[in-house]
Amino acid sequence: AFFRDMLGDIDEPTLPFGLQDVQGDGQGIEEACQRVDIDLSQRLRAQARQLGVSSASLYHLAWARVLGAVSGKEDVVFGTVLLGRLQGGAGSDRALGM
């Protein structure tokens, strides 16, 4: 009931760059990794403490802003795995996200 109440008005997925009918097994997808330097990491942690949230919450906010920009949407929805990613099964390593 919680998710139905919170997400009931969402009628389409948040898709970056208008991609909807992606074909294939994802083998052509490239992974990008941007490490956060120590100074920025410490500032993010301090900001999170000041706001009373986790550092992960700030990263999720940043990801939501990116998705909003590349999808052209003000309201975005995405999932995140909090537990069990290593048990995700075949293909889970090619899922879009953080």
Beta strands, then each sheet from edge to edge (+ up, - down):
end
